[in-house]
C-alpha cells in the first residue's frame, strides 16, 4: 500500500489479479471481488488472499466474516512451508488478531458475558 493504493512489489503474472488491484485502487471493491473470484490457479492464491484481506478491511464492504477465516486457511499452511515470507507472516498475525477480536465482539452480548469486558478483550486491553 502506497498513497492509499495497493501495489504488489513483485511482478504479477496474472491478468485477473492485476485487474483486481486496478479495481481496488479505483474504489470499486465489488468489481475487485468479482475479479478475485476468477483467480483459481494455485500460484494466484496468496496474492488473492492478501487483496481479499485489504477489501475486507474497507468500511464499505461487509465480507470479513467469510474472508478472514478463508485467509487463515490459506496463509497458515503456506507460511508453515515458507517461513521466510516475513511480509505474509505479518498479514497472518494481523488476520489472527482480527479473527480473535471479531469472535470476542460477536459473543459480547451472550448470556453470562459482560458487554464492556468482552469489548475490552476484543481490542486487547
DSSP file (Angstrom, degrees, kcal/mol; ACC not computed):
  #  RESIDUE AA STRUCTURE BP1 BP2  ACC     N-H-->O    O-->H-N    N-H-->O    O-->H-N    TCO  KAPPA ALPHA  PHI   PSI    X-CA   Y-CA   Z-CA
    1    1 A X              0   0    0      0, 0.0     2,-0.4     0, 0.0     5,-0.2   0.000 360.0 360.0 360.0 126.4    0.0    0.0    0.0
    2    2 A X  B >   -A    5   0A   0      3,-2.6     3,-1.7     1,-0.1     0, 0.0  -0.972 360.0  -8.1-143.7 127.8    1.4    3.4   -1.0
    3    3 A X  T 3  S-     0   0    0     -2,-0.4     3,-0.1     1,-0.3    -1,-0.1   0.858 129.9 -55.3  54.8  37.9   -0.5    6.6   -1.1
    4    4 A X  T 3  S+     0   0    0      1,-0.2     2,-0.4     0, 0.0    -1,-0.3   0.571 116.6 112.6  75.6   8.6   -3.8    4.7   -0.5
    5    5 A X  B <   -A    2   0A   0     -3,-1.7    -3,-2.6    21,-0.0     2,-0.3  -0.915  69.6-119.6-117.0 140.3   -3.2    2.4   -3.5
    6    6 A X        +     0   0    0     -2,-0.4     2,-0.4    15,-0.3    19,-0.1  -0.592  35.7 176.0 -72.6 134.9   -2.4   -1.3   -3.5
    7    7 A X        -     0   0    0     -2,-0.3     2,-0.5     0, 0.0     3,-0.1  -0.984  22.9-145.3-140.8 129.8    0.9   -2.1   -5.1
    8    8 A X        -     0   0    0     -2,-0.4     4,-0.1     1,-0.1    -2,-0.0  -0.844   8.4-150.4 -94.8 127.9    2.5   -5.5   -5.4
    9    9 A X  S    S+     0   0    0     -2,-0.5     2,-0.2     2,-0.1    -1,-0.1   0.788  78.4  59.0 -71.5 -27.4    6.2   -5.3   -5.1
   10   10 A X  S    S-     0   0    0      1,-0.1     2,-0.2    -3,-0.1    -2,-0.1  -0.653 103.1 -88.1 -99.1 159.6    6.9   -8.3   -7.2
   11   11 A X        -     0   0    0     -2,-0.2     2,-0.7     1,-0.1    -1,-0.1  -0.447  38.0-144.4 -65.0 132.3    5.7   -8.8  -10.8
   12   12 A X        -     0   0    0     -2,-0.2     2,-0.6    -4,-0.1    -1,-0.1  -0.900  10.3-166.8-102.6 117.2    2.2  -10.3  -11.0
   13   13 A X        +     0   0    0     -2,-0.7     2,-0.3     4,-0.0    -1,-0.1  -0.337  59.7  93.8 -98.5  51.5    1.9  -12.6  -13.9
   14   14 A X     >  -     0   0    0     -2,-0.6     4,-2.3     1,-0.1     5,-0.2  -0.926  56.5-160.9-147.5 116.5   -1.9  -12.7  -13.7
   15   15 A X  H  > S+     0   0    0     -2,-0.3     4,-2.2     1,-0.2     5,-0.1   0.863  96.4  55.5 -63.3 -35.1   -4.3  -10.5  -15.6
   16   16 A X  H  > S+     0   0    0      2,-0.2     4,-2.2     1,-0.2    -1,-0.2   0.927 110.2  43.3 -64.9 -46.3   -7.1  -11.4  -13.1
   17   17 A X  H  > S+     0   0    0      2,-0.2     4,-2.4     1,-0.2     5,-0.2   0.886 112.6  52.8 -69.1 -38.1   -5.0  -10.2  -10.1
   18   18 A X  H  X S+     0   0    0     -4,-2.3     4,-2.3     1,-0.2    -1,-0.2   0.904 110.1  49.4 -61.3 -40.2   -3.8   -7.1  -11.9
   19   19 A X  H  X S+     0   0    0     -4,-2.2     4,-2.7     2,-0.2    -2,-0.2   0.900 108.7  52.4 -64.8 -41.6   -7.5   -6.3  -12.7
   20   20 A X  H  X S+     0   0    0     -4,-2.2     4,-2.5     2,-0.2    -2,-0.2   0.914 111.1  46.9 -61.5 -43.3   -8.5   -6.8   -9.0
   21   21 A X  H  X S+     0   0    0     -4,-2.4     4,-2.6     2,-0.2   -15,-0.3   0.918 111.9  51.0 -64.6 -42.9   -5.7   -4.4   -7.9
   22   22 A X  H  X S+     0   0    0     -4,-2.3     4,-1.2     1,-0.2    -2,-0.2   0.932 112.0  46.4 -59.5 -46.4   -6.8   -1.9  -10.5
   23   23 A X  H  X>S+     0   0    0     -4,-2.7     5,-2.2     1,-0.2     4,-0.5   0.892 111.3  52.0 -65.3 -39.7  -10.4   -2.1   -9.4
   24   24 A X  H ><5S+     0   0    0     -4,-2.5     3,-1.5     1,-0.2    -1,-0.2   0.942 108.2  51.9 -58.9 -46.9   -9.4   -1.8   -5.7
   25   25 A X  H 3<5S+     0   0    0     -4,-2.6    -1,-0.2     1,-0.3    -2,-0.2   0.728 108.1  50.7 -67.1 -22.0   -7.4    1.3   -6.5
   26   26 A X  H 3<5S-     0   0    0     -4,-1.2    -1,-0.3    -3,-0.3    -2,-0.2   0.513 119.2-111.4 -89.4  -5.5  -10.4    2.9   -8.3
   27   27 A X  T <<5S+     0   0    0     -3,-1.5     2,-1.3    -4,-0.5    -3,-0.2   0.529  78.6 129.6  89.9   6.3  -12.6    2.2   -5.3
   28   28 A X     >< +     0   0    0     -5,-2.2     4,-1.8     1,-0.2    -1,-0.2  -0.666  24.5 167.0 -94.4  81.4  -14.7   -0.4   -7.0
   29   29 A X  H  > S+     0   0    0     -2,-1.3     4,-2.3     1,-0.2    -1,-0.2   0.808  71.8  56.0 -69.9 -31.3  -14.4   -3.1   -4.4
   30   30 A X  H  > S+     0   0    0      2,-0.2     4,-2.3     1,-0.2    -1,-0.2   0.912 108.5  47.8 -66.6 -40.9  -17.3   -5.2   -5.8
   31   31 A X  H  > S+     0   0    0      2,-0.2     4,-2.3     1,-0.2    -2,-0.2   0.875 110.3  53.1 -65.8 -36.1  -15.5   -5.4   -9.2
   32   32 A X  H  X S+     0   0    0     -4,-1.8     4,-2.3     2,-0.2    -2,-0.2   0.918 109.5  48.1 -63.8 -42.5  -12.3   -6.3   -7.4
   33   33 A X  H  X S+     0   0    0     -4,-2.3     4,-1.7     2,-0.2    -2,-0.2   0.894 109.6  52.7 -64.1 -39.7  -14.1   -9.1   -5.6
   34   34 A X  H  X S+     0   0    0     -4,-2.3     4,-0.7     1,-0.2    -1,-0.2   0.911 109.6  48.9 -61.8 -42.3  -15.5  -10.3   -8.9
   35   35 A X  H >< S+     0   0    0     -4,-2.3     3,-1.2     1,-0.2     4,-0.3   0.911 107.9  54.9 -63.3 -41.6  -12.1  -10.3  -10.5
   36   36 A X  H >< S+     0   0    0     -4,-2.3     3,-1.5     1,-0.3    -1,-0.2   0.826  97.0  64.5 -63.2 -31.1  -10.7  -12.3   -7.5
   37   37 A X  H 3< S+     0   0    0     -4,-1.7    -1,-0.3     1,-0.3    -2,-0.2   0.796  99.6  54.1 -61.4 -26.5  -13.4  -15.0   -8.0
   38   38 A X  T << S+     0   0    0     -3,-1.2     2,-1.1    -4,-0.7    -1,-0.3   0.538  83.6  96.9 -85.6  -6.3  -11.7  -15.7  -11.3
   39   39 A X    <   +     0   0    0     -3,-1.5    -1,-0.1    -4,-0.3    -3,-0.0  -0.720  39.7 140.8 -86.2  99.9   -8.3  -16.3   -9.7
   40   40 A X        +     0   0    0     -2,-1.1    -1,-0.2     4,-0.0     5,-0.1   0.555  27.5 109.7-117.9 -13.9   -8.2  -20.0   -9.4
   41   41 A X  S >> S-     0   0    0     -3,-0.2     3,-1.8     1,-0.1     4,-0.6  -0.391  73.4-124.3 -66.9 141.8   -4.6  -21.0  -10.2
   42   42 A X  G >4 S+     0   0    0      1,-0.3     3,-1.1     2,-0.2     4,-0.4   0.869 111.1  57.5 -53.7 -38.8   -2.6  -22.2   -7.2
   43   43 A X  G 34 S+     0   0    0      1,-0.2     4,-0.4     2,-0.1    -1,-0.3   0.678 104.2  54.1 -68.7 -15.4    0.0  -19.6   -7.8
   44   44 A X  G <> S+     0   0    0     -3,-1.8     4,-2.5     1,-0.1    -1,-0.2   0.588  84.8  86.3 -90.7 -12.0   -2.6  -16.8   -7.6
   45   45 A X  H <X S+     0   0    0     -3,-1.1     4,-2.2    -4,-0.6    -1,-0.1   0.839  85.5  49.2 -66.3 -37.3   -4.0  -17.8   -4.2
   46   46 A X  H  > S+     0   0    0     -4,-0.4     4,-2.2     2,-0.2    -1,-0.2   0.953 115.6  42.5 -68.7 -48.8   -1.6  -15.9   -1.9
   47   47 A X  H  > S+     0   0    0     -4,-0.4     4,-2.5     1,-0.2     5,-0.2   0.919 114.0  53.6 -62.5 -42.3   -1.9  -12.6   -3.7
   48   48 A X  H  X S+     0   0    0     -4,-2.5     4,-2.5     1,-0.2    -1,-0.2   0.908 108.3  50.5 -56.3 -43.8   -5.7  -13.2   -4.0
   49   49 A X  H  X S+     0   0    0     -4,-2.2     4,-2.1     2,-0.2    -1,-0.2   0.910 109.9  48.7 -63.6 -44.0   -5.8  -13.7   -0.2
   50   50 A X  H  X S+     0   0    0     -4,-2.2     4,-2.0     2,-0.2    -1,-0.2   0.920 112.8  47.5 -64.3 -43.4   -3.9  -10.5    0.6
   51   51 A X  H  X S+     0   0    0     -4,-2.5     4,-2.3     1,-0.2    -2,-0.2   0.921 110.1  53.4 -62.6 -42.8   -6.1   -8.5   -1.8
   52   52 A X  H  X S+     0   0    0     -4,-2.5     4,-2.7    -5,-0.2    -1,-0.2   0.883 107.4  51.7 -59.9 -39.2   -9.2  -10.0   -0.2
   53   53 A X  H  X S+     0   0    0     -4,-2.1     4,-1.5     2,-0.2    -1,-0.2   0.894 108.1  51.1 -65.5 -39.5   -8.0   -9.0    3.3
   54   54 A X  H  < S+     0   0    0     -4,-2.0     4,-0.3     2,-0.2    -2,-0.2   0.912 112.3  46.7 -63.2 -40.8   -7.5   -5.4    2.1
   55   55 A X  H >< S+     0   0    0     -4,-2.3     3,-1.6     1,-0.2     6,-0.2   0.914 109.1  54.4 -66.4 -41.9  -11.0   -5.4    0.7
   56   56 A X  H 3< S+     0   0    0     -4,-2.7     8,-0.3     1,-0.3    -1,-0.2   0.806 103.4  58.2 -61.6 -28.4  -12.4   -7.0    3.9
   57   57 A X  T 3< S+     0   0    0     -4,-1.5     2,-0.3    -5,-0.2    -1,-0.3   0.554  84.0 102.0 -79.0  -7.8  -10.7   -4.1    5.9
   58   58 A X  S X  S-     0   0    0     -3,-1.6     3,-1.3    -4,-0.3    -3,-0.0  -0.575  71.3-139.5 -78.7 137.8  -12.7   -1.5    4.0
   59   59 A X  T 3  S+     0   0    0     -2,-0.3    -1,-0.1     1,-0.3    -4,-0.0   0.762 100.7  65.9 -65.6 -24.0  -15.6    0.1    5.8
   60   60 A X  T 3  S+     0   0    0     -5,-0.1     2,-0.3     2,-0.0    -1,-0.3   0.617  98.7  62.5 -74.3 -11.5  -17.6    0.0    2.5
   61   61 A X    <   -     0   0    0     -3,-1.3     3,-0.1    -6,-0.2   -31,-0.0  -0.756  58.2-161.5-115.6 160.6  -17.6   -3.8    2.5
   62   62 A X        +     0   0    0     -2,-0.3    -6,-0.1     1,-0.1     3,-0.1  -0.443  57.9 109.1-134.0  58.8  -19.0   -6.5    4.8
   63   63 A X    >>  +     0   0    0     -7,-0.2     4,-3.3    -8,-0.2     3,-1.0   0.356  40.8 102.8-115.4   4.6  -17.0   -9.6    3.8
   64   64 A X  H 3> S+     0   0    0     -8,-0.3     4,-2.0     1,-0.3     5,-0.4   0.827  73.8  61.1 -63.9 -32.4  -14.8  -10.1    6.8
   65   65 A X  H 34 S+     0   0    0      1,-0.2     4,-0.3     2,-0.2    -1,-0.3   0.814 119.7  27.9 -65.2 -27.8  -16.9  -13.0    8.3
   66   66 A X  H <> S+     0   0    0     -3,-1.0     4,-1.4     2,-0.1    -2,-0.2   0.824 122.5  49.9 -94.7 -41.8  -16.2  -15.0    5.2
   67   67 A X  H  X S+     0   0    0     -4,-3.3     4,-2.5     1,-0.2    -3,-0.2   0.876 104.6  55.1 -71.3 -39.6  -12.8  -13.6    4.1
   68   68 A X  H  X S+     0   0    0     -4,-2.0     4,-2.2    -5,-0.3    -1,-0.2   0.949 110.6  42.6 -66.3 -50.6  -10.9  -13.7    7.3
   69   69 A X  H  > S+     0   0    0     -5,-0.4     4,-2.0    -4,-0.3    -1,-0.2   0.900 115.2  52.0 -61.2 -37.0  -11.4  -17.5    8.1
   70   70 A X  H  X S+     0   0    0     -4,-1.4     4,-1.2     1,-0.2    -2,-0.2   0.903 108.5  50.9 -63.6 -40.5  -10.7  -18.2    4.4
   71   71 A X  H  X S+     0   0    0     -4,-2.5     4,-3.2     1,-0.2     3,-0.3   0.897 108.1  52.2 -63.5 -40.7   -7.5  -16.2    4.5
   72   72 A X  H  X S+     0   0    0     -4,-2.2     4,-2.0     1,-0.2     5,-0.3   0.894 105.5  55.3 -62.5 -39.6   -6.4  -18.1    7.6
   73   73 A X  H  < S+     0   0    0     -4,-2.0     4,-0.5     1,-0.2    -1,-0.2   0.811 117.0  36.7 -62.3 -30.0   -7.0  -21.4    5.8
   74   74 A X  H  X S+     0   0    0     -4,-1.2     4,-1.4    -3,-0.3    -2,-0.2   0.887 118.6  45.7 -89.4 -45.1   -4.7  -20.3    3.0
   75   75 A X  H  X S+     0   0    0     -4,-3.2     4,-2.9     2,-0.2     5,-0.3   0.892 104.8  59.0 -71.1 -40.9   -2.0  -18.4    4.9
   76   76 A X  H  X S+     0   0    0     -4,-2.0     4,-1.6    -5,-0.3    -1,-0.2   0.948 111.4  38.1 -58.6 -53.6   -1.3  -20.8    7.8
   77   77 A X  H  > S+     0   0    0     -4,-0.5     4,-1.2    -5,-0.3    -1,-0.2   0.891 116.3  53.3 -66.6 -35.5   -0.3  -23.8    5.6
   78   78 A X  H >X S+     0   0    0     -4,-1.4     4,-1.3     1,-0.2     3,-0.6   0.942 110.9  45.9 -62.6 -46.0    1.6  -21.6    3.1
   79   79 A X  H 3< S+     0   0    0     -4,-2.9    -1,-0.2     1,-0.2    -2,-0.2   0.775 104.6  60.8 -71.4 -25.3    3.7  -20.0    5.8
   80   80 A X  H 3< S+     0   0    0     -4,-1.6     3,-0.3    -5,-0.3    -1,-0.2   0.823 113.5  38.6 -67.7 -27.7    4.4  -23.3    7.5
   81   81 A X  H << S+     0   0    0     -4,-1.2    -2,-0.2    -3,-0.6    -1,-0.2   0.658 127.1  35.7 -90.4 -19.5    6.1  -24.2    4.2
   82   82 A X    ><  +     0   0    0     -4,-1.3     3,-1.8    -5,-0.1    -1,-0.2  -0.543  64.0 161.5-133.0  65.8    7.6  -20.8    3.6
   83   83 A X  T 3   +     0   0    0     -3,-0.3    -1,-0.1     1,-0.3    -4,-0.1   0.654  68.9  70.2 -66.3 -14.1    8.6  -19.3    7.0
   84   84 A X  T 3   +     0   0    0      1,-0.1     2,-1.9    -3,-0.1    -1,-0.3   0.533  69.0  99.8 -79.2  -5.8   10.9  -16.8    5.3
   85   85 A X    <>  +     0   0    0     -3,-1.8     4,-2.1     1,-0.2     5,-0.2  -0.535  47.5 169.7 -82.4  76.8    8.0  -14.8    3.9
   86   86 A X  H  > S+     0   0    0     -2,-1.9     4,-1.8     1,-0.2    -1,-0.2   0.844  70.3  54.3 -64.1 -37.4    8.0  -12.2    6.7
   87   87 A X  H  > S+     0   0    0      1,-0.2     4,-1.6     2,-0.2    -1,-0.2   0.919 111.7  45.0 -63.0 -43.0    5.5   -9.8    5.0
   88   88 A X  H  > S+     0   0    0      1,-0.2     4,-2.6     2,-0.2    -1,-0.2   0.844 107.7  59.0 -69.0 -32.6    3.0  -12.6    4.7
   89   89 A X  H  X S+     0   0    0     -4,-2.1     4,-2.5     1,-0.2    -1,-0.2   0.881 104.6  51.0 -62.4 -36.6    3.7  -13.6    8.3
   90   90 A X  H  X S+     0   0    0     -4,-1.8     4,-2.6     2,-0.2    -1,-0.2   0.902 108.8  50.8 -66.5 -40.5    2.7  -10.1    9.3
   91   91 A X  H  X S+     0   0    0     -4,-1.6     4,-2.5     2,-0.2    -2,-0.2   0.919 110.9  49.5 -60.7 -43.1   -0.5  -10.4    7.4
   92   92 A X  H  X S+     0   0    0     -4,-2.6     4,-2.7     2,-0.2    -2,-0.2   0.936 110.8  49.0 -61.8 -46.5   -1.2  -13.8    9.1
   93   93 A X  H  X S+     0   0    0     -4,-2.5     4,-2.2     1,-0.2    -2,-0.2   0.930 113.1  46.8 -59.4 -46.7   -0.5  -12.3   12.5
   94   94 A X  H  X S+     0   0    0     -4,-2.6     4,-2.4     1,-0.2    -1,-0.2   0.894 112.6  50.7 -61.7 -40.0   -2.9   -9.3   11.8
   95   95 A X  H  X S+     0   0    0     -4,-2.5     4,-2.6     2,-0.2    -2,-0.2   0.894 109.4  49.8 -67.3 -40.5   -5.5  -11.7   10.5
   96   96 A X  H  X S+     0   0    0     -4,-2.7     4,-2.2     2,-0.2    -1,-0.2   0.904 111.9  48.5 -64.9 -41.1   -5.3  -13.9   13.6
   97   97 A X  H  X S+     0   0    0     -4,-2.2     4,-2.5    -5,-0.2    -2,-0.2   0.924 112.5  48.5 -63.4 -44.2   -5.7  -10.9   15.9
   98   98 A X  H  X S+     0   0    0     -4,-2.4     4,-2.9     2,-0.2    -2,-0.2   0.915 110.1  51.6 -62.7 -42.8   -8.6   -9.6   13.9
   99   99 A X  H  X S+     0   0    0     -4,-2.6     4,-2.4     2,-0.2    -1,-0.2   0.920 111.3  47.6 -60.8 -44.1  -10.3  -13.1   13.9
  100  100 A X  H  X S+     0   0    0     -4,-2.2     4,-2.4     2,-0.2    -1,-0.2   0.934 113.8  46.9 -62.3 -46.3   -9.9  -13.3   17.7
  101  101 A X  H  X S+     0   0    0     -4,-2.5     4,-2.6     1,-0.2    -2,-0.2   0.897 111.4  51.4 -63.0 -40.8  -11.3   -9.7   18.2
  102  102 A X  H  X S+     0   0    0     -4,-2.9     4,-2.5     2,-0.2    -1,-0.2   0.913 110.7  48.6 -64.1 -42.1  -14.2  -10.4   15.8
  103  103 A X  H  X S+     0   0    0     -4,-2.4     4,-1.7     2,-0.2    -2,-0.2   0.920 113.0  47.0 -63.9 -43.8  -15.1  -13.6   17.7
  104  104 A X  H  X S+     0   0    0     -4,-2.4     4,-0.5     1,-0.2    -2,-0.2   0.910 112.8  49.8 -63.6 -41.7  -15.0  -11.8   21.1
  105  105 A X  H >< S+     0   0    0     -4,-2.6     3,-0.9     1,-0.2     4,-0.3   0.911 109.6  50.9 -63.8 -43.1  -17.0   -8.9   19.7
  106  106 A X  H 3< S+     0   0    0     -4,-2.5     3,-0.5     1,-0.2    -1,-0.2   0.846 113.7  45.0 -62.7 -34.6  -19.7  -11.2   18.3
  107  107 A X  H >< S+     0   0    0     -4,-1.7     3,-1.8     1,-0.2    -1,-0.2   0.446  83.0  99.8 -90.4  -0.6  -20.0  -13.1   21.6
  108  108 A X  T << S+     0   0    0     -3,-0.9    -1,-0.2    -4,-0.5    10,-0.2   0.749  82.2  49.0 -63.0 -24.3  -20.1  -10.0   23.8
  109  109 A X  T 3  S+     0   0    0     -3,-0.5    -1,-0.3    -4,-0.3    -2,-0.1   0.407  83.1 118.9 -96.2   3.1  -23.9  -10.0   24.2
  110  110 A X  S X  S-     0   0    0     -3,-1.8     3,-2.2     1,-0.1    -3,-0.0  -0.352  80.0 -84.9 -70.2 150.2  -24.3  -13.6   25.1
  111  111 A X  T 3  S+     0   0    0      1,-0.3    -1,-0.1    -2,-0.0     3,-0.1  -0.269 117.6  23.4 -54.0 132.3  -25.8  -14.5   28.5
  112  112 A X  T 3  S+     0   0    0      1,-0.3     2,-0.4    -3,-0.1    -1,-0.3   0.383 100.5 108.5  89.8  -4.0  -23.1  -14.5   31.2
  113  113 A X    <   -     0   0    0     -3,-2.2     2,-0.6    -6,-0.1    -1,-0.3  -0.845  66.7-132.5-106.5 143.6  -20.8  -12.2   29.2
  114  114 A X     >  -     0   0    0     -2,-0.4     4,-2.8     1,-0.2     5,-0.3  -0.861  12.1-144.9 -96.0 119.1  -20.2   -8.6   30.2
  115  115 A X  H  > S+     0   0    0     -2,-0.6     4,-1.9     1,-0.2    -1,-0.2   0.877  97.5  44.7 -50.3 -47.1  -20.5   -6.3   27.1
  116  116 A X  H  > S+     0   0    0      2,-0.2     4,-2.1     1,-0.2    -1,-0.2   0.895 113.5  48.6 -71.5 -40.1  -17.8   -3.9   28.3
  117  117 A X  H  > S+     0   0    0      2,-0.2     4,-2.1     1,-0.2    -2,-0.2   0.904 111.4  50.4 -66.4 -39.9  -15.3   -6.6   29.4
  118  118 A X  H  X S+     0   0    0     -4,-2.8     4,-2.1     2,-0.2    -2,-0.2   0.888 110.1  50.0 -65.9 -38.3  -15.8   -8.5   26.1
  119  119 A X  H  X S+     0   0    0     -4,-1.9     4,-1.7    -5,-0.3    -1,-0.2   0.898 108.3  53.4 -65.9 -38.7  -15.2   -5.4   24.1
  120  120 A X  H  <>S+     0   0    0     -4,-2.1     5,-2.8     1,-0.2     4,-0.5   0.908 109.6  48.4 -60.9 -41.0  -12.0   -4.7   26.1
  121  121 A X  H ><5S+     0   0    0     -4,-2.1     3,-1.0     3,-0.2    -1,-0.2   0.907 107.1  57.1 -63.2 -40.7  -10.8   -8.2   25.3
  122  122 A X  H 3<5S+     0   0    0     -4,-2.1    -1,-0.2     1,-0.3    -2,-0.2   0.840 112.6  39.5 -62.2 -33.9  -11.6   -7.6   21.6
  123  123 A X  T 3<5S-     0   0    0     -4,-1.7    -1,-0.3    -5,-0.1    -2,-0.2   0.407 118.3-109.9 -99.2   3.8   -9.4   -4.6   21.4
  124  124 A X  T < 5       0   0    0     -3,-1.0    -3,-0.2    -4,-0.5    -2,-0.1   0.727 360.0 360.0  84.3  22.9   -6.7   -6.1   23.6
  125  125 A X      <       0   0    0     -5,-2.8    -4,-0.2    -6,-0.2    -5,-0.1   0.467 360.0 360.0 -83.0 360.0   -7.0   -4.1   26.8
